[in-house]
């Protein structure tokens, strides 16, 4: 009789181990599918936002080139308001503009140098001018800022 009990105990132990392994495998599967689902959602967001960014760029260029005689025009102010509304909406979606104003240190993770001012001999590379805004989505660079770089 003790031999049967030992065999039964061993079988219970084996089945318990199998059950624990299956539970762990299922938990890992659940976590992996959640990550894949989030990744697919972020990819969809990024794709849609990337298609919207040229429109944002065009509106910003238009606002930046409003003639002086139209600065107080209601229509021109409406276009400027549209730009601000788009920026707020993008911020609500987790999209942030990359800082690339003149004097900001150049960071190749965030900025794409399209011109380099060779006239200065400094040791530190800084941004001289931003040519196109860059954006991040939840801290991940979607589109780097296109900048002119100089040494300081």
Secondary structure per residue as TSV (DSSP state, phi and psi in degrees):
chain	resnum	aa	ss	phi	psi
A	1	X	-	360.0	-40.8
A	2	X	H	-60.8	-30.1
A	3	X	H	-66.0	-39.8
A	4	X	H	-64.7	-40.5
A	5	X	H	-64.1	-40.6
A	6	X	H	-64.5	-41.4
A	7	X	H	-65.9	-40.6
A	8	X	H	-65.7	-43.0
A	9	X	H	-60.2	-42.2
A	10	X	H	-64.5	-41.1
A	11	X	H	-64.9	-41.9
A	12	X	H	-62.8	-43.2
A	13	X	H	-61.8	-44.6
A	14	X	H	-62.9	-45.2
A	15	X	H	-65.4	-36.9
A	16	X	H	-64.2	-43.9
A	17	X	H	-61.8	-44.1
A	18	X	H	-60.4	-43.3
A	19	X	H	-63.4	-42.8
A	20	X	H	-62.8	-39.6
A	21	X	H	-65.2	-42.8
A	22	X	H	-64.1	-42.4
A	23	X	H	-61.8	-44.1
A	24	X	H	-63.9	-42.7
A	25	X	H	-61.3	-42.2
A	26	X	H	-65.6	-42.0
A	27	X	H	-62.7	-42.2
A	28	X	H	-63.2	-41.0
A	29	X	H	-61.7	-44.7
A	30	X	H	-61.7	-44.9
A	31	X	H	-64.6	-41.5
A	32	X	H	-64.0	-43.0
A	33	X	H	-67.4	-33.8
A	34	X	H	-63.4	-44.0
A	35	X	H	-63.5	-41.8
A	36	X	H	-64.9	-38.9
A	37	X	H	-64.6	-44.7
A	38	X	H	-64.7	-39.8
A	39	X	H	-63.3	-42.7
A	40	X	H	-64.7	-39.0
A	41	X	H	-65.8	-45.5
A	42	X	H	-62.0	-38.5
A	43	X	H	-64.1	-40.4
A	44	X	H	-65.0	-44.6
A	45	X	H	-57.3	-49.1
A	46	X	H	-61.4	-42.2
A	47	X	H	-62.4	-45.0
A	48	X	H	-66.1	-42.7
A	49	X	H	-67.5	-38.6
A	50	X	H	-61.2	-33.1
A	51	X	H	-73.9	-24.5
A	52	X	H	-84.5	-26.9
A	53	X	H	-59.0	-38.8
A	54	X	H	-60.8	-32.4
A	55	X	H	-67.3	-43.5
A	56	X	H	-60.3	-44.6
A	57	X	H	-59.0	-44.8
A	58	X	H	-64.2	-43.0
A	59	X	H	-64.0	-42.2
A	60	X	H	-63.7	-39.7
A	61	X	H	-64.0	-40.9
A	62	X	H	-63.0	-43.3
A	63	X	H	-65.3	-38.0
A	64	X	H	-69.7	-17.3
A	65	X	T	-115.7	24.3
A	66	X	-	-68.1	125.2
A	67	X	-	-61.3	151.8
A	68	X	G	-56.1	-38.4
A	69	X	G	-71.1	-10.9
A	70	X	G	-107.2	5.5
A	71	X	T	-58.9	-33.4
A	72	X	T	-98.3	2.4
A	73	X	-	-68.8	136.4
A	74	X	H	-62.2	-39.7
A	75	X	H	-64.2	-45.4
A	76	X	H	-63.3	-40.1
A	77	X	H	-66.3	-32.7
A	78	X	H	-65.0	-41.1
A	79	X	H	-64.6	-41.4
A	80	X	H	-63.6	-38.8
A	81	X	H	-65.3	-36.0
A	82	X	H	-61.6	-40.4
A	83	X	H	-61.5	-44.8
A	84	X	H	-65.8	-38.2
A	85	X	H	-66.4	-41.0
A	86	X	H	-62.5	-42.5
A	87	X	H	-62.5	-42.3
A	88	X	H	-65.0	-41.6
A	89	X	H	-63.5	-42.9
A	90	X	H	-62.6	-40.3
A	91	X	H	-62.5	-39.8
A	92	X	H	-63.1	-28.3
A	93	X	T	-85.2	-1.6
A	94	X	T	94.7	12.7
A	95	X	E	-98.3	126.6
A	96	X	E	-124.0	144.9
A	97	X	E	-75.6	138.7
A	98	X	-	-79.3	132.9
A	99	X	-	-68.3	120.2
A	100	X	-	-147.9	38.6
A	101	X	-	-78.9	163.4
A	102	X	T	-57.0	132.3
A	103	X	T	95.9	-12.2
A	104	X	-	-70.1	136.4
A	105	X	B	-59.9	139.1
A	106	X	-	-73.2	129.6
A	107	X	-	-127.4	111.9
A	108	X	T	-64.6	-14.2
A	109	X	T	-75.7	-25.0
A	110	X	T	-115.8	-22.3
A	111	X	E	-123.0	143.5
A	112	X	E	-112.6	114.3
A	113	X	E	-77.9	118.3
A	114	X	E	-107.9	-13.0
A	115	X	E	-145.0	149.1
A	116	X	E	-132.6	124.5
A	117	X	E	-82.1	109.4
A	118	X	T	-83.0	-4.3
A	119	X	T	-75.1	-19.2
A	120	X	-	-108.5	155.0
A	121	X	-	-115.4	19.5
A	122	X	-	-66.0	172.3
A	123	X	S	-94.8	-21.5
A	124	X	S	-105.3	131.7
A	125	X	E	-89.1	126.2
A	126	X	E	-129.4	163.7
A	127	X	E	-80.3	130.1
A	128	X	E	-92.6	-37.7
A	129	X	E	-159.9	143.2
A	130	X	E	-97.1	127.7
A	131	X	E	-99.1	-30.6
A	132	X	E	-149.6	133.9
A	133	X	-	-66.6	146.6
A	134	X	-	-112.0	161.8
A	135	X	E	-141.0	151.5
A	136	X	E	-119.0	151.8
A	137	X	E	-118.3	112.7
A	138	X	T	52.4	41.2
A	139	X	T	86.1	-5.3
A	140	X	E	-100.7	128.7
A	141	X	E	-64.6	121.0
A	142	X	E	-91.8	-46.8
A	143	X	E	-143.5	118.6
A	144	X	-	-69.9	154.2
A	145	X	E	-71.6	135.2
A	146	X	E	-88.9	121.1
A	147	X	E	-134.4	159.6
A	148	X	E	-99.8	132.4
A	149	X	E	-114.8	146.0
A	150	X	E	-138.0	162.4
A	151	X	E	-94.3	145.0
A	152	X	-	-130.2	360.0
